[in-house]
Structures are given as C-alpha cells and as structure tokens.
Amino acid sequence: MTVNIRIIVLIWGEDMYFLSQEERKHLLKGYLPRSREVDIAEELRGWNWNEPPLVPIYDIKLPLYEIANKYCDTGRDVYLKRVENVKVQPNTDMITGSAFHGILVSFIVKAKKLIYNLGVDEYTKIFDELKVPDYNALESQNSLLDATAYESIKSKARLIWEYEYAQAVGRIQDVLARQPYVGEDSLISLALPVIVEQKLDGSFLGLSRYLSADAFTLSEPMVVDLKFGPKKDFHRLTTTGYALVMESVFEFPVNVGCIVYGYFKNNRLIIEKDFHIIDDELRQWFIEQRDDRMRMIYESMDPGVSENCYDSCPYYGVCH
Ligand code: SF4
C-alpha cells in the first residue's frame, strides 16, 4: 500500500515538493505547452460544477481520498466506514504517511519561524537551529506503534529533514546572494514559497469543505501530490480531484499534475516524479468514481469483499 501525503500545489523550488532545473525545463518546454494544446471539454472544467456531469447528484460530502483511493478495488473500505460506521486503527502505512507529512510541515514552519524571529542578518544562526529536527509531529504516532517501528520511522524522518535542510539552506543562500536588501517576508516568499495545510473548499463538487493543500505558489498552477510507496494508476485521481476543486474555487485552468514518489533505499531518500496532463479521461474517471462512491453510500449498497485484499488493509479483520 502506498502512503498518501495529501496535496501540494506549487511550481518552483528544489526540494521534495519542488522541481529540479531539469524538471523545470521539461515542464516549461514540454508538459505546459502540451497541456495548453490539449482540448479539455468545457463541461469537465471545475468551474462548471453546477452543471452535469460535475454537479453532485447526492447531498453527501466526501473527503477526497475516499474517492481517489482504490486500494480496496470494490470500495468496501469506504462502505464500512461511511455506512456501517466501522471504526478501525490506522495501519502502519497510514501512520507512516501521517508522520512523514508531519515532519515536512514541521520543517517548513520551523524554517519560517526562525527567519521571522531571528531576522535575515542572523542567517547562520537560522541554519544552526534549523539543522535540529523537530520530531513533535512523530510523537502523536508513538502510541500507535511498537518501539522498532517508531525508531524506523524516526530514522527515515531524519533523512527527510536532512534532505529538506540541505535544499532550503541552498535556496536561502541563493536569495541572500542575489538580493542584498531582502527582508524576512520577502526571503520566505522567495526561498520557501510553500503554505502548509492550506484549506480548500471542495463542496462545489460534493467534496469536503475542509480539504487540505500543503503548498500554493502563484504561477501557472500544477497540482502535486507526495506519496511514499509503489506507483498505482489511480494515484492520478488525487491530482485530478484537486485540479477540479481548484478550478471550482479559483476559476482558472489547472492542466498539469505531478505525483512525487519518495522511496528509502540504502539509507537514502530517492525521489521520482510522475508528470501528467489532467485530461478529459482522468476528469471523467474521477467524476465516475465520485458518483459511484456517493451512490454506494446513499443507497447503503455493500459492494462485497474484494478478490485482491491486501494484508495491511485496516478492515481485513472485519471482512475476513
Ligand atoms: S479487507 Fe478487502 S474487501 Fe475489505 S476493505 Fe480491505 S481490501 Fe476491501
């Protein structure tokens, strides 16, 4: 099972959330021009949320992951949760995902706080203090894990922190070198153009009013999602769902998505990116998936046990 780490909407930079020089070139010279040439059917743009096929057919609000996640291919996990009110403990993958997301959020918040509190001129002190990981985000997961699993997550979280640290220091130094009169607010907007846990109202499309997006910069928009675990074709449903929500809220087109995959290998953090155009096919798939899930809940239809259950499914004990 892949660990989901919500969504980010951004464009520039060079850490996990952002793009390398080469990726930026691919995006600027390849995906963005191509995405502008792709004809997206007008009725599949998020701003047409009040017309079919986007208008929600049931008065149900779903979190985006309950539509986009297809780890259970019959959707029985959503049925058990929403119709039968079955409560389960999150599995290790979910806890890990939450912990890794927490460490990224902590890093960005700490970096911004240090810049505001210490000021631009104290940048060496900022770097010294930022180097120390803040593991508070992991503490809340501690009670759900055994000691070995917790230590394993902590050591990987340290790798993420160190990676983010190295990239952030590079970006801050670059801005300081180019902009001798830069102030704190401007330094943050140039070097750390990320808003963590930005809230988006997905209600126009029958989604939760409290969707959370990790970052948002003003440029040509691209939806980015960060995941830890094997690639799945349905991961693109998450970027598609957020693109539709952004179009419904902000009324500008969102044509490109990117899924960032993080892996750990030989004590290293490996990052791969899957860029894709959010085309009609993905948009239709998302809407069909939303309508199927809503119908299942509204009509209390048990979709049955999957033939491809995975061992770590939190509902395994309920279904088997
Ligand atoms: S145990 Fe199988 S059928 Fe039940 S929710 Fe999990 S994947 Fe779906």
Boltz pocket constraint, residues with backbone or C-beta under 6 A from the ligand:
constraints:
  - pocket:
      binder: B
      contacts: [[A, 71], [A, 72], [A, 73], [A, 74], [A, 75], [A, 76], [A, 77], [A, 304], [A, 305], [A, 306], [A, 308], [A, 309], [A, 310], [A, 313], [A, 314], [A, 315], [A, 316], [A, 317], [A, 319], [A, 320]]
      max_distance: 6.0
